[in-house]
């Protein structure tokens, strides 16, 4: 990463900035979605508006329950403070429900410049939301990094022409090799992005 001047950092939410205990296998079983299928794509494919609304209402219920128990991932608060001190633009792109996502940020006392949910743009791995964030900052996509804990995050970053940073605190998954950067502790992020050197030499973002 030393050769890349990072100008903006975008984060996934669940499992990256805050804890989540959503049981996707249970949710899929309840709405009739195949275990290996994408849940949101399945809901969109249901044949009637009533069926789609009913399935989404169930998903919202699970998401709101999950939000009420969210806690910040260790190292997140201090890492975000470090990036903020560098004047680094930061945003969140999540597949989550907006109401649940806002509740998680409030519970965990996290504040970022911008958050886009599945209600604001096509859900990951589609790159639309990542492009919207970078465009709002007037930054080239190649100068932005997307940090997440799942394969959809890596795929979205690659499709958006951004660097993909995988947060893997529990060991490396089989798709880890697709990431440009891998961190096991959240506090390792500034060093992995070459930002500690920039702070030491007084190079601020912007």
FINURO-933892 format. One record per residue (C-alpha): residue number from 1; residue in three letters; z, y negated, x. Coordinates in nm, 4 decimals, padded with zeros to 6 digits. Example, Ala and Ser with C-alpha at 12.3 -4.5 7.8 and 13.67 -1.06 7.14 Angstrom:
<rs>
<r seq="1" type="ALA" c3="00.7800" c2="00.4500" c1="01.2300"/>
<r seq="2" type="SER" c3="00.7140" c2="00.1060" c1="01.3670"/>
</rs>
This chain:
<rs>
<r seq="1" type="UNK" c3="00.0000" c2="00.0000" c1="00.0000"/>
<r seq="2" type="UNK" c3="00.0273" c2="-00.2306" c1="00.2991"/>
<r seq="3" type="UNK" c3="-00.3418" c2="-00.3190" c1="00.2602"/>
<r seq="4" type="UNK" c3="-00.3032" c2="-00.4271" c1="-00.1035"/>
<r seq="5" type="UNK" c3="-00.1568" c2="-00.7628" c1="-00.2019"/>
<r seq="6" type="UNK" c3="00.0190" c2="-00.6678" c1="-00.5249"/>
<r seq="7" type="UNK" c3="00.0133" c2="-00.9599" c1="-00.7655"/>
<r seq="8" type="UNK" c3="00.1397" c2="-00.7990" c1="-01.0871"/>
<r seq="9" type="UNK" c3="00.3480" c2="-00.4969" c1="-01.1870"/>
<r seq="10" type="UNK" c3="00.3248" c2="-00.3229" c1="-01.5250"/>
<r seq="11" type="UNK" c3="00.5746" c2="-00.0607" c1="-01.6358"/>
<r seq="12" type="UNK" c3="00.5868" c2="00.2243" c1="-01.8805"/>
<r seq="13" type="UNK" c3="00.9081" c2="00.2164" c1="-02.0883"/>
<r seq="14" type="UNK" c3="01.0492" c2="00.5591" c1="-02.1817"/>
<r seq="15" type="UNK" c3="01.1520" c2="00.7629" c1="-01.8797"/>
<r seq="16" type="UNK" c3="01.0572" c2="00.4781" c1="-01.6471"/>
<r seq="17" type="UNK" c3="01.2746" c2="00.1780" c1="-01.7329"/>
<r seq="18" type="UNK" c3="01.5023" c2="00.3390" c1="-01.9938"/>
<r seq="19" type="UNK" c3="01.6179" c2="00.6874" c1="-02.0826"/>
<r seq="20" type="UNK" c3="01.4613" c2="00.8761" c1="-02.3707"/>
<r seq="21" type="UNK" c3="01.5465" c2="01.2038" c1="-02.5367"/>
<r seq="22" type="UNK" c3="01.2574" c2="01.2236" c1="-02.7818"/>
<r seq="23" type="UNK" c3="01.1863" c2="01.5878" c1="-02.8670"/>
<r seq="24" type="UNK" c3="00.8080" c2="01.5827" c1="-02.8905"/>
<r seq="25" type="UNK" c3="00.7889" c2="01.9570" c1="-02.9566"/>
<r seq="26" type="UNK" c3="01.0091" c2="01.9101" c1="-03.2637"/>
<r seq="27" type="UNK" c3="00.8175" c2="01.6038" c1="-03.3846"/>
<r seq="28" type="UNK" c3="00.4850" c2="01.7826" c1="-03.3468"/>
<r seq="29" type="UNK" c3="00.6162" c2="02.0841" c1="-03.5355"/>
<r seq="30" type="UNK" c3="00.7406" c2="01.8630" c1="-03.8184"/>
<r seq="31" type="UNK" c3="00.4058" c2="01.6858" c1="-03.8652"/>
<r seq="32" type="UNK" c3="00.1930" c2="01.9965" c1="-03.8066"/>
<r seq="33" type="UNK" c3="00.0503" c2="01.8914" c1="-03.4707"/>
<r seq="34" type="UNK" c3="-00.0489" c2="02.1535" c1="-03.2157"/>
<r seq="35" type="UNK" c3="00.1937" c2="02.1630" c1="-02.9237"/>
<r seq="36" type="UNK" c3="-00.0758" c2="02.0789" c1="-02.6671"/>
<r seq="37" type="UNK" c3="-00.2451" c2="01.8059" c1="-02.8721"/>
<r seq="38" type="UNK" c3="-00.1892" c2="01.4307" c1="-02.8419"/>
<r seq="39" type="UNK" c3="00.0532" c2="01.3350" c1="-03.1203"/>
<r seq="40" type="UNK" c3="-00.0902" c2="00.9899" c1="-03.1960"/>
<r seq="41" type="UNK" c3="-00.4481" c2="01.1161" c1="-03.1950"/>
<r seq="42" type="UNK" c3="-00.3474" c2="01.3930" c1="-03.4342"/>
<r seq="43" type="UNK" c3="-00.1889" c2="01.1475" c1="-03.6789"/>
<r seq="44" type="UNK" c3="-00.5006" c2="00.9293" c1="-03.6689"/>
<r seq="45" type="UNK" c3="-00.7109" c2="01.2365" c1="-03.7504"/>
<r seq="46" type="UNK" c3="-00.5216" c2="01.3247" c1="-04.0692"/>
<r seq="47" type="UNK" c3="-00.7563" c2="01.3137" c1="-04.3688"/>
<r seq="48" type="UNK" c3="-00.5716" c2="01.0737" c1="-04.5999"/>
<r seq="49" type="UNK" c3="-00.3861" c2="00.7410" c1="-04.5621"/>
<r seq="50" type="UNK" c3="-00.0832" c2="00.8936" c1="-04.7341"/>
<r seq="51" type="UNK" c3="-00.0640" c2="01.1790" c1="-04.4835"/>
<r seq="52" type="UNK" c3="-00.0988" c2="00.9365" c1="-04.1925"/>
<r seq="53" type="UNK" c3="00.1717" c2="00.7073" c1="-04.3299"/>
<r seq="54" type="UNK" c3="00.4065" c2="00.9979" c1="-04.3969"/>
<r seq="55" type="UNK" c3="00.3632" c2="01.1379" c1="-04.0464"/>
<r seq="56" type="UNK" c3="00.4043" c2="00.7963" c1="-03.8838"/>
<r seq="57" type="UNK" c3="00.7188" c2="00.7264" c1="-04.0862"/>
<r seq="58" type="UNK" c3="00.8706" c2="01.0467" c1="-03.9474"/>
<r seq="59" type="UNK" c3="00.7732" c2="00.9467" c1="-03.5927"/>
<r seq="60" type="UNK" c3="00.9262" c2="00.6006" c1="-03.6435"/>
<r seq="61" type="UNK" c3="01.2491" c2="00.7631" c1="-03.7586"/>
<r seq="62" type="UNK" c3="01.2706" c2="00.9704" c1="-03.4402"/>
<r seq="63" type="UNK" c3="01.1857" c2="00.6688" c1="-03.2237"/>
<r seq="64" type="UNK" c3="01.4526" c2="00.4483" c1="-03.3818"/>
<r seq="65" type="UNK" c3="01.7156" c2="00.7193" c1="-03.3414"/>
<r seq="66" type="UNK" c3="01.6161" c2="00.7570" c1="-02.9772"/>
<r seq="67" type="UNK" c3="01.6350" c2="00.3800" c1="-02.9223"/>
<r seq="68" type="UNK" c3="01.9958" c2="00.3708" c1="-03.0346"/>
<r seq="69" type="UNK" c3="02.0954" c2="00.5861" c1="-02.7373"/>
<r seq="70" type="UNK" c3="01.8751" c2="00.4377" c1="-02.4641"/>
<r seq="71" type="UNK" c3="02.0302" c2="00.3447" c1="-02.1315"/>
<r seq="72" type="UNK" c3="01.8697" c2="00.1751" c1="-01.8299"/>
<r seq="73" type="UNK" c3="01.7403" c2="00.4094" c1="-01.5604"/>
<r seq="74" type="UNK" c3="01.9546" c2="00.3775" c1="-01.2452"/>
<r seq="75" type="UNK" c3="01.8149" c2="00.1147" c1="-01.0092"/>
<r seq="76" type="UNK" c3="01.6017" c2="-00.0617" c1="-01.2707"/>
<r seq="77" type="UNK" c3="01.8125" c2="-00.3755" c1="-01.3121"/>
<r seq="78" type="UNK" c3="01.8354" c2="-00.4539" c1="-00.9408"/>
<r seq="79" type="UNK" c3="01.4690" c2="-00.3721" c1="-00.8806"/>
<r seq="80" type="UNK" c3="01.3532" c2="-00.6023" c1="-01.1599"/>
<r seq="81" type="UNK" c3="01.5802" c2="-00.8760" c1="-01.0232"/>
<r seq="82" type="UNK" c3="01.4205" c2="-00.8357" c1="-00.6804"/>
<r seq="83" type="UNK" c3="01.0706" c2="-00.8607" c1="-00.8255"/>
<r seq="84" type="UNK" c3="01.1689" c2="-01.1599" c1="-01.0357"/>
<r seq="85" type="UNK" c3="01.2950" c2="-01.3366" c1="-00.7225"/>
<r seq="86" type="UNK" c3="00.9450" c2="-01.2921" c1="-00.5785"/>
<r seq="87" type="UNK" c3="00.7987" c2="-01.4578" c1="-00.8911"/>
<r seq="88" type="UNK" c3="00.6190" c2="-01.1310" c1="-00.9604"/>
<r seq="89" type="UNK" c3="00.4589" c2="-01.1169" c1="-01.3079"/>
<r seq="90" type="UNK" c3="00.5946" c2="-00.8111" c1="-01.4909"/>
<r seq="91" type="UNK" c3="00.5071" c2="-00.6471" c1="-01.8208"/>
<r seq="92" type="UNK" c3="00.5562" c2="-00.3287" c1="-02.0206"/>
<r seq="93" type="UNK" c3="00.2830" c2="-00.1136" c1="-02.1723"/>
<r seq="94" type="UNK" c3="00.4210" c2="00.1633" c1="-02.3924"/>
<r seq="95" type="UNK" c3="00.2987" c2="00.4082" c1="-02.6544"/>
<r seq="96" type="UNK" c3="00.6234" c2="00.3391" c1="-02.8388"/>
<r seq="97" type="UNK" c3="00.6801" c2="00.1749" c1="-03.1783"/>
<r seq="98" type="UNK" c3="00.7414" c2="-00.1989" c1="-03.1293"/>
<r seq="99" type="UNK" c3="01.0692" c2="-00.2134" c1="-03.3223"/>
<r seq="100" type="UNK" c3="01.2139" c2="00.0791" c1="-03.1259"/>
<r seq="101" type="UNK" c3="01.0877" c2="-00.0619" c1="-02.7948"/>
<r seq="102" type="UNK" c3="01.2508" c2="-00.4007" c1="-02.8600"/>
<r seq="103" type="UNK" c3="01.5786" c2="-00.2307" c1="-02.9512"/>
<r seq="104" type="UNK" c3="01.5705" c2="-00.0380" c1="-02.6236"/>
<r seq="105" type="UNK" c3="01.5227" c2="-00.3565" c1="-02.4219"/>
<r seq="106" type="UNK" c3="01.8056" c2="-00.5294" c1="-02.6095"/>
<r seq="107" type="UNK" c3="02.0426" c2="-00.2342" c1="-02.5614"/>
<r seq="108" type="UNK" c3="01.9604" c2="-00.2140" c1="-02.1913"/>
<r seq="109" type="UNK" c3="01.9594" c2="-00.5924" c1="-02.1405"/>
<r seq="110" type="UNK" c3="01.6163" c2="-00.5937" c1="-01.9831"/>
<r seq="111" type="UNK" c3="01.3851" c2="-00.8936" c1="-02.0035"/>
<r seq="112" type="UNK" c3="01.0226" c2="-00.8922" c1="-01.8975"/>
<r seq="113" type="UNK" c3="00.7440" c2="-01.1429" c1="-01.9446"/>
<r seq="114" type="UNK" c3="00.5365" c2="-00.9360" c1="-02.1844"/>
<r seq="115" type="UNK" c3="00.5384" c2="-00.6061" c1="-02.3738"/>
<r seq="116" type="UNK" c3="00.2451" c2="-00.4361" c1="-02.5454"/>
<r seq="117" type="UNK" c3="00.3028" c2="-00.1370" c1="-02.7746"/>
<r seq="118" type="UNK" c3="00.0649" c2="00.0942" c1="-02.9588"/>
<r seq="119" type="UNK" c3="00.0533" c2="-00.1697" c1="-03.2334"/>
<r seq="120" type="UNK" c3="-00.0980" c2="-00.4239" c1="-02.9938"/>
<r seq="121" type="UNK" c3="-00.3683" c2="-00.2135" c1="-02.8294"/>
<r seq="122" type="UNK" c3="-00.5118" c2="00.1358" c1="-02.8135"/>
<r seq="123" type="UNK" c3="-00.2441" c2="00.3741" c1="-02.6807"/>
<r seq="124" type="UNK" c3="-00.2494" c2="00.5143" c1="-02.3293"/>
<r seq="125" type="UNK" c3="-00.4347" c2="00.6742" c1="-02.1626"/>
<r seq="126" type="UNK" c3="-00.6801" c2="00.4173" c1="-02.2951"/>
<r seq="127" type="UNK" c3="-00.6762" c2="00.1265" c1="-02.0449"/>
<r seq="128" type="UNK" c3="-00.7092" c2="-00.1502" c1="-02.3069"/>
<r seq="129" type="UNK" c3="-00.3453" c2="-00.2651" c1="-02.2946"/>
<r seq="130" type="UNK" c3="-00.3401" c2="-00.2714" c1="-01.9134"/>
<r seq="131" type="UNK" c3="-00.6532" c2="-00.4838" c1="-01.9100"/>
<r seq="132" type="UNK" c3="-00.5022" c2="-00.7186" c1="-02.1687"/>
<r seq="133" type="UNK" c3="-00.1966" c2="-00.7741" c1="-01.9495"/>
<r seq="134" type="UNK" c3="-00.3952" c2="-00.8381" c1="-01.6315"/>
<r seq="135" type="UNK" c3="-00.6315" c2="-01.0698" c1="-01.8180"/>
<r seq="136" type="UNK" c3="-00.3355" c2="-01.2680" c1="-01.9525"/>
<r seq="137" type="UNK" c3="-00.2232" c2="-01.3171" c1="-01.5920"/>
<r seq="138" type="UNK" c3="-00.5800" c2="-01.3968" c1="-01.4771"/>
<r seq="139" type="UNK" c3="-00.5458" c2="-01.1277" c1="-01.2127"/>
<r seq="140" type="UNK" c3="-00.8053" c2="-00.8794" c1="-01.0849"/>
<r seq="141" type="UNK" c3="-00.7203" c2="-00.5314" c1="-01.2082"/>
<r seq="142" type="UNK" c3="-00.7161" c2="-00.4022" c1="-00.8503"/>
<r seq="143" type="UNK" c3="-00.4196" c2="-00.6307" c1="-00.7703"/>
<r seq="144" type="UNK" c3="-00.2027" c2="-00.4796" c1="-01.0427"/>
<r seq="145" type="UNK" c3="00.0076" c2="-00.1633" c1="-01.0299"/>
<r seq="146" type="UNK" c3="00.1110" c2="00.0504" c1="-01.3252"/>
<r seq="147" type="UNK" c3="00.4404" c2="00.2392" c1="-01.2881"/>
<r seq="148" type="UNK" c3="00.5091" c2="00.5378" c1="-01.5130"/>
<r seq="149" type="UNK" c3="00.6541" c2="00.8862" c1="-01.5282"/>
<r seq="150" type="UNK" c3="00.3812" c2="01.0845" c1="-01.7039"/>
<r seq="151" type="UNK" c3="00.0202" c2="01.1911" c1="-01.6586"/>
<r seq="152" type="UNK" c3="-00.0991" c2="00.9476" c1="-01.9275"/>
<r seq="153" type="UNK" c3="00.0336" c2="00.6630" c1="-01.7123"/>
<r seq="154" type="UNK" c3="-00.1615" c2="00.7775" c1="-01.4075"/>
<r seq="155" type="UNK" c3="-00.4764" c2="00.8296" c1="-01.6135"/>
<r seq="156" type="UNK" c3="-00.4447" c2="00.4884" c1="-01.7803"/>
<r seq="157" type="UNK" c3="-00.3999" c2="00.3157" c1="-01.4441"/>
<r seq="158" type="UNK" c3="-00.7047" c2="00.4878" c1="-01.2957"/>
<r seq="159" type="UNK" c3="-00.9177" c2="00.4064" c1="-01.6001"/>
<r seq="160" type="UNK" c3="-00.8007" c2="00.0450" c1="-01.5738"/>
<r seq="161" type="UNK" c3="-00.8944" c2="00.0250" c1="-01.2010"/>
<r seq="162" type="UNK" c3="-00.5283" c2="-00.0284" c1="-01.1113"/>
<r seq="163" type="UNK" c3="-00.3056" c2="00.1514" c1="-00.8627"/>
<r seq="164" type="UNK" c3="-00.1035" c2="00.4311" c1="-01.0243"/>
<r seq="165" type="UNK" c3="00.2617" c2="00.4641" c1="-00.9232"/>
<r seq="166" type="UNK" c3="00.4366" c2="00.7803" c1="-01.0416"/>
<r seq="167" type="UNK" c3="00.8141" c2="00.7668" c1="-01.0903"/>
<r seq="168" type="UNK" c3="00.9283" c2="01.1261" c1="-01.0406"/>
<r seq="169" type="UNK" c3="01.3102" c2="01.1433" c1="-01.0225"/>
<r seq="170" type="UNK" c3="01.3269" c2="01.5126" c1="-01.1168"/>
<r seq="171" type="UNK" c3="01.0692" c2="01.6504" c1="-00.8751"/>
<r seq="172" type="UNK" c3="00.6920" c2="01.6398" c1="-00.8498"/>
<r seq="173" type="UNK" c3="00.4867" c2="01.7552" c1="-01.1514"/>
<r seq="174" type="UNK" c3="00.1531" c2="01.9283" c1="-01.1047"/>
<r seq="175" type="UNK" c3="-00.0360" c2="01.6029" c1="-01.1694"/>
<r seq="176" type="UNK" c3="00.1524" c2="01.4056" c1="-00.9010"/>
<r seq="177" type="UNK" c3="-00.1394" c2="01.4287" c1="-00.6578"/>
<r seq="178" type="UNK" c3="-00.3424" c2="01.2058" c1="-00.8912"/>
<r seq="179" type="UNK" c3="-00.1065" c2="00.9117" c1="-00.8265"/>
<r seq="180" type="UNK" c3="-00.1644" c2="00.6554" c1="-00.5516"/>
<r seq="181" type="UNK" c3="00.2087" c2="00.6056" c1="-00.4947"/>
<r seq="182" type="UNK" c3="00.5079" c2="00.8275" c1="-00.5731"/>
<r seq="183" type="UNK" c3="00.8719" c2="00.7203" c1="-00.5868"/>
<r seq="184" type="UNK" c3="01.1715" c2="00.9411" c1="-00.6581"/>
<r seq="185" type="UNK" c3="01.4260" c2="00.6558" c1="-00.6843"/>
<r seq="186" type="UNK" c3="01.3481" c2="00.3403" c1="-00.8752"/>
<r seq="187" type="UNK" c3="01.4957" c2="00.1235" c1="-00.6007"/>
<r seq="188" type="UNK" c3="01.2231" c2="00.2545" c1="-00.3664"/>
<r seq="189" type="UNK" c3="00.9566" c2="00.0662" c1="-00.5636"/>
<r seq="190" type="UNK" c3="00.9555" c2="-00.2652" c1="-00.3687"/>
<r seq="191" type="UNK" c3="00.9188" c2="-00.0840" c1="-00.0361"/>
<r seq="192" type="UNK" c3="00.6487" c2="00.1462" c1="-00.1767"/>
<r seq="193" type="UNK" c3="00.4544" c2="-00.1624" c1="-00.2874"/>
<r seq="194" type="UNK" c3="00.4995" c2="-00.3378" c1="00.0464"/>
<r seq="195" type="UNK" c3="00.7108" c2="-00.6101" c1="-00.1141"/>
<r seq="196" type="UNK" c3="01.0196" c2="-00.5923" c1="00.1059"/>
<r seq="197" type="UNK" c3="00.8054" c2="-00.7065" c1="00.3982"/>
<r seq="198" type="UNK" c3="00.6681" c2="-00.9892" c1="00.1897"/>
<r seq="199" type="UNK" c3="01.0189" c2="-01.1024" c1="00.0954"/>
<r seq="200" type="UNK" c3="01.1302" c2="-01.0925" c1="00.4585"/>
<r seq="201" type="UNK" c3="00.8348" c2="-01.3021" c1="00.5714"/>
<r seq="202" type="UNK" c3="00.8753" c2="-01.5511" c1="00.2884"/>
<r seq="203" type="UNK" c3="00.5461" c2="-01.4671" c1="00.1173"/>
<r seq="204" type="UNK" c3="00.6011" c2="-01.5310" c1="-00.2512"/>
<r seq="205" type="UNK" c3="00.3698" c2="-01.4259" c1="-00.5312"/>
<r seq="206" type="UNK" c3="00.1646" c2="-01.6883" c1="-00.7108"/>
</rs>
